[in-house]
Amino acid sequence: MALSCSKSSSFSSSPTNFALALLMFLLIGSSSAQLSENFYVKRCPKVFNAVKSVVQSAVAKEPRMGASLLRLFFHDCFVNGCDGSVLLDDTSSFKGEKTAPPNNHSLRGFEVIDAIKSKVEAVCPGVVSCADIVAIAARDSVAILGGPFWKVKLGRRDSTTASFQTASNVLPSPFSDLSTLISRFQDQGLSTKDMVALSGAHTIGKARCSSYKTRVYTDTNIDKSFAKARQRNCPRINDTARDNNVAVLDFKTPNHFDNMYYKNLINKKGLLDSDQVLFNGGSTDSLVITYSNNPKAFEYDFVTAMIKMGDIQPLTGSNGQIRKQCRFPN
């Protein structure tokens, strides 16, 4: 949309009209840079099949990979927005997020993202961002493991840097209490309901012994038989090797995306402290009960929260870049 500044222009005859026209121009320019479900309809219509085929193969080989890819999206979006920064290796100019305490030795799936990027580049070179690949892979992982399917808003571009410090400070800990969880999510523009719904992602995946050791040995708000069963693979003494032993987050249906996570919490069988605090006499108890009784309500709120999380500070328009390789800036 072009604006004429000549004296004969009807806009210039009135400062108010000119200001309104300029505002419309800025709004149109801004809206054109926003995310859209149809972003790749013409640019790269084969992107969805390319992503899904790789994710499907990876999850078939190891169901846990679905949870790992979903977690990548969460850890990407919480650190300076959904910009693919979590995928970057360290360089001489910055220390990346992969070795930040919340990610180190626990964040997985980078090789799968690399494989997806390679396949996408083969059909649409230089078009699809790594940030969007992470978003699509997260959705596909949930759907493949029996959860809901939704249309992903796309059009993100990739960051050229990452932040070890931010990743270290903003990501919730598995030891977080309820007020800390609520605060960390609110900092990202996500509500308490969003937080409880997104926590339902722990219906799939595994956690390391070091993340739940204290809970299964010292907490009182835990089913005793459940705690003893987890202790068998997680000795109380500090043992670096065994601290990396893993247990499923949802011991009932670990490879199926459902609402069993919330039923486990009601029975005091949440694996992590940050799980069980959602049902421990606090403000989120009622939501946990709702989701445990109503899987459709959980799925609806989970999808709503995933879309909302995907809107956190994306790079669009001319900001950022489309990386050729997800591990390195161009």
N, C-alpha and C positions, 0 to 999 in steps of 0.2 A: 504494500500500500504506500503510494508516494504522496507527499504533502507539498503543495506549491506555496512558496513564500512570496510570490510576486504581489504587487499592490492590487492587482485586479482580482486576487483570490478572495472568495467569500469568507474563507477562514480568517484571513488577516484583518478583515474589517471589524472583527470582534475578538478581543483578547480571550473572552470566555469560550467562544466557539473554537478558537485555536487550541486552547488548553484541553477542551473536551476531545477534540480530534487527536491531539497528541497522546492523551491518555488511552484512547481507543487503539491507536497504533502500538503503544507499548503493551497493552493487554493482549492484542492479537499476536504480537511477536513473542510474548511470554507463553501464551497458550500453545503456540506451535512447537515450543521446545519441551512441552510436558510429555510424560509417559503415556503410552497408548497401547491397548490390546492389539491394535492393527498395525503396529509400527513396521513389522517385517512382511506384511502381506504382499507388497510389491518388491521391497528391497531384497528379501530372502525367504520366500515361501517354504523352502525345504528345511528351514532351521529346526522346526519342531520335531520332524521325523529323525533328523540327524542327532539331536540331543537325546531323544527318547530311546533310540536304538542302543546307544552307548550305555545309558543309565540302566536300561533293562538287562543288558548283558552283565554289567557290573553287579547289580543287585541279585541276579540269578546265581552268580558265583559266590556272593557273600551278602546275605540280606542286611547285615549291619551297615553296609555301604550306603543304603538309603538314608539311614539316620545320620551318617557322617556328612552326606551331601546337604541334607537339611540344616545341619549345624553350621556348615560353611556359610550358608546364606545369613543365618542369624549373626554369626561372628563378623561377617563382612559389614552388614548394615549398621551394627551398633558402634562401629569405629569409623567416625567421619562419613557415615552414609554408605549406601549400597553402590560402591564404586570399584569393586574388585581388588581393593588394596590388600585384602587378606591373602591373596594369591601370590603376592610379590616376594621374591627372594631378597635377601640382604644385598645391598650394593655398596659401593665406596661412598656414596652420598647419603644413605639412610639405612637405619636398622629396621627391618620389616616386622610384621606382626606375628609371624609364625612361631617365634621363640618367646613371645610374651608369656608370662606365667599361665594365663587361662588357656593358652593354645599349645604350649610346648609339650611334645610327646603325646598329645591327645587329639589335636585337630587332624583330620584325615580326608582323603579323597582327592588330593591334588593331582594324582596321576590320572584319575578319571576325568577331571576337568581338562587336563592336557589332551586326552584322547578325544574329548568332545570338540575342543577347539580345533584340533587337526581335521576332524571330519567336517566341521562347519566351514573352515577355511577352504576346503576342497570344493564345496558347492557355492560358497559366497565369500570370496576372499576380501578381507578388509572391511566387512560390513557389520558383523555381529560382535558386540563387546563381550569381554570376559564376565563383566558384571551381570549382563543379561543371561549369559550361559549359566551362571550360578543360580539365578532366580528360576530359570526354567527347569534346571536339574533338580532343584528342591521340590518344586511342584510335582514333577514326574516321579520322584522318589516316594512321595506321600501316596500318590495315586496307584503306583505299582504295588505298594504294600497294603492296598485295600482301603486307603483313605479317600477323601474327597478330591475331585478334580475342579480346577478353576482356571479362568483365563488370566494369564499373567500380563500385567502392564509392563511395557518394554520401551526401550529408547535410551537406556542408560549408556554412558560412556565410561571409560576406564581412567582411574587416577594414574598419575605418573610417580606417585610416592606413597609411602605407608608410614604408620606411626606406632612404633614399639611402645612408647610411653602411653599413648591413648588407649591402646589395647590392654595394657596392664592395669589401667585405672577404671575403665568404664564397664567392662564386661562383668556380669554378676558371678559371684563365687558359688560353688556347690555348698558352701557353709553359710550362705547369706540368711539373715532373718527376714521376716515378712516385710518390715518397714524398709529395709534396704532394697529388697526386690522391687517393691512398689516405687521407690524413689528412682532406682536405676532405669526402670521402664518409663516412668514419667519424664525423665530427662531426654528420652528419645521421642516424646510425644505419644507414648502408648499408655493406655489406661490400665487400671487394675484388672478389669475384665480381660483386656488384651493379654496381660501378663499371665493370668490363670489359664486362658485358652492356649497360648503359645507354649506354656509349660507342659501341656498335653502331648507335645512332641516327644516327651519321654515315655510314651507308650511303645517306642521303638528305640533300639540302640543299647549301648553298654557304657558303664563307667568304671574307672580304675579304682582299685582298692584304696589308694591314697585319698580318694574323694569321699569314700564312705566309711573308712576304718573307724573314725571317732564315733560316728553314729551307731554302728552295730555293736560297739563295745561299751559305750557310756550313756547313750541316750535312754530316756525312760519312756518316751512316747513312741515305742516301737514294739511290734509283736515279738515275743521272746523266741518263738520257734523260727520266725523269719530271720531274726538277728543271728541265731546260732547257725542257721544254714549258710548265711553269708560269711560268717567267721571262718568256715572251713577252708575257704580259698583266699582268706585275707588275714594273715597272722597279725597279732597285736604288736609284736616287736617290729622295730624299723628294719625293713629288709628291702633294699632298692629293687631287687628283681621281682619279689612278690608284690611289692607296692604297685606294680604294673599289671598284676592279674586283674581280670575284668569280670564283672557280673552284669546280667541284663537289668535294665531299669524297670522293666515290666516283666515280672517272673511268670505271669499267666499266659500272655500272648505276645512274646517278645518280637516276633517278626510280622505282626499284623497291626496296622494303624487303626486303633479303635479307642473306646473310652474306658478301657480296663484300668488305665493309670489312675483314674479318679476313684474307682472302686477300691483299688489297693490302698490309696491314701486313707479312705474311711476305715479300713481295717488295720491302720497303722503299719502298712507295709511299703511305705515310700523309701526308696533306697538312699536318697540324698537328704541332707538337712533342708536344702532349698526346695525339695519336693514336699516333705511332710509338713513344713510350716504353712503350707496352703490349707491344711486341715488340722488345726491345732488350737481350736477355740478362738480363732481370730476373725477378722472381717471378711475373709474369703471362703469361710466354711460353706456358706450357702451356695456359692458358685460351684464348688466341688460337688456338692450334693446334686445340684441341677445337672451337671455334666455326667455324673455317674448314672443318673436315671434317664437322661435324654441324650442319646448319641447324636441326634440330628442338631440339637441346640449346640453341642460341642463343635460339631463339624462346621456349622454356620459361623460361629464366633471365631473358630480357628482360621477359617478362610478369610474372614473380615480382617482379622489381626495380621495375617500374612500379607495381605494386600497393603494394609496400612504401613507395616514395617518396610515393605518394598518401596514406599514413597519417601523414606528418610533420605534427605539431602542427595538426590541423584545428580550426577553430572550430565547435563544435556546440552543440546545445541552445539556450540563450538568449544565448550569446556571439556577438558580431558582429551582422551584419544581412544582409538580403537586399537588395542594392542595386537601385535602379530603373534606374540607368545604371551600366555597369561602370567608367566613367572617374571617377566622383565618388561620395563617400559620400552617403547620403541627407540 
